[in-house]
Amino acid sequence: MAKTNGEDEAVLLLPQLPNDIIRRILPLIPTKSAFRISLFSNQFEGAWCSGPEIDLDEGNPDGGINFTNVLKRYLKFRTEGKDLRPDQSLFKFRVRMAMDDPIREDILEKLLICFAKERSIKVLDLSCLTIPARLSSLQTLINIKSLTSLSLESVRIKGDAAPYVRLASSSDLLLPFLKSMSLKSMQLPHSNFSDMLVTRCPSIENLSVISCCFDLEYQQNKFSIPHSATLKCLELRDCNFRYISVDSCWNLETFTSVSESPVVEELSLGECDKLEKIEILEKHLESIDISFLDNKTLSLKIKVDTPNLTSFTLDSEDMRHKCIDGQGSFTHFFEYYYILEEYKSRRIDPSSLFR
């Protein structure tokens, strides 16, 4: 092989290093580059697999690498490495690839089962291109109890509604240490799914749901979070949910709902008494209902752009007294108690804000 670049020279130098040094160097190199290097010698084969962070991004096919073979070799390492050393524990696994081969789905599922057994992985990021990846069941994911961060894009879970109903009614915790979750371009089975993922994850703080919808068989089309003591940030963007309901999220600080979907009709926030920022940019939203039990926030920032809004109800005993004690106008209310960033609805009657 001609020595035409630095990579070739590095391959010739690496064999002169002790094995322990090689295994320390390769995990620091981007995964695909480390994989290329490992192809030149059996001495380096599998060394790229031993790092604490694995980032597999198929991208555009280049360099003649068969991405399915990369997955196979990594699966072999995790399944046949019977006595993995502590320094070979996996902390983060990210994969972004086209799901046009059933073999890849099978490999992915087997890897998730390995992660559940090892109980070391904290961050899992699955992004599937072209067509959604299909997991055999939700159980495959929730068995990975060590997760603190979960990101899924274009991942669909097989099976009917029964497993979700059963899990949602169970008192068992799902992912006890999960703090951050992102769902993108997913088809959710029904509202019990969102309910379950939040209420059964007792450490969840951040939830982002982007470009998601419900299964066509689920007619109610309601995204619901009935309660959470830990959720701090909730973001909904470009989702096709007809009804959005968030209640009793006592530590929620930021709520965002942005969409141009003609499906969205009603949005309600109830008993989220620590809210500091509300952003609602919904082109077709018709109704907003916000209620508090005991809001002590001195500065609540609100941004609303809802040109088709017909009903806006803001209900709180504490707020009501602050607003209408001699000054009952909508403008005075926000000058006195809120910082109103932006309010653009062209069809709302301010007097309808108070019951």
JOCOR-V425440 format. One record per backbone hydrogen bond with DSSP energy under -0.5 kcal/mol. NH is the residue of the N-H (numbers start at 0). CO is the residue of the C=O. Records with the same first field share a line. If there is no record, write none. Layout:
NH: CO / CO
This chain:
3: 1
8: 4
9: 5
10: 6
11: 7
12: 8
13: 9
14: 10
15: 12
16: 13
21: 17
22: 18
23: 19
24: 20
25: 21
26: 22
27: 24
28: 24 / 25
33: 29
34: 30
35: 31
36: 32
37: 33
38: 34 / 35
39: 36
40: 37
43: 40
44: 40
46: 43
47: 43
48: 45
49: 46
50: 47
53: 91
54: 52
55: 53 / 93
56: 54
57: 55 / 95
64: 61
66: 64
68: 65
69: 65
70: 66
71: 67
72: 68
73: 69
74: 70
75: 71
76: 72
77: 73
78: 74
79: 75
80: 76
81: 79
83: 80
87: 84
88: 85
90: 51
91: 51
92: 122
93: 53
94: 124
95: 55
96: 126
98: 128
99: 97
103: 100
104: 100
105: 101
106: 102
107: 103
108: 104
109: 105
110: 106
111: 107
112: 108
113: 109
114: 110
115: 111
116: 112
117: 113
118: 114
121: 90
122: 90
123: 148
124: 92
125: 150
126: 94 / 124
127: 152
128: 96
130: 128
132: 153
134: 132 / 155
139: 136
140: 137
141: 137
142: 138
143: 140
144: 142
146: 143
147: 121
148: 121
149: 179
150: 123
151: 181
152: 125
153: 183
155: 132
157: 134 / 155
163: 160
164: 160
165: 161
166: 162
167: 163
168: 164
169: 166
173: 199
174: 199
175: 173
176: 144
177: 174
178: 147
179: 147
180: 205
181: 149
182: 207
183: 151
184: 209
187: 185 / 212
192: 189
193: 189
194: 190
195: 191
196: 192
197: 193
198: 194
199: 195
200: 197
201: 199
203: 200
204: 178
205: 178
206: 232
207: 180
208: 234
209: 182
210: 236
212: 185
213: 239
214: 187
217: 214
218: 216
222: 242
223: 221
224: 244
227: 247
231: 204
232: 204
233: 253
234: 206
235: 255
236: 208
237: 257
239: 211
240: 238
241: 220 / 239
242: 220
243: 265
244: 222
245: 267
246: 224
247: 269
249: 227 / 247
250: 227
251: 248
252: 231
253: 231
254: 276
255: 233
256: 278
257: 235
258: 280
263: 260
264: 241
265: 241
266: 286
267: 243
268: 288
269: 245
270: 290
271: 290
272: 270
274: 271
275: 252
276: 252
277: 300
278: 254
279: 302
280: 256 / 278
281: 279 / 304
282: 258 / 280
285: 264
286: 264
287: 310
288: 266
289: 312
290: 268
291: 314
295: 272 / 293
300: 275 / 298
301: 338
302: 277
303: 341
304: 279
308: 305
309: 285
310: 285
312: 287
313: 352
314: 289 / 312
319: 315
320: 316
321: 317
322: 318
323: 319
324: 320
325: 323
332: 328
333: 329
334: 330
335: 331
336: 332
337: 332 / 333
338: 299
339: 337
340: 301 / 338
341: 301
343: 303
349: 347
351: 348
352: 349
353: 350
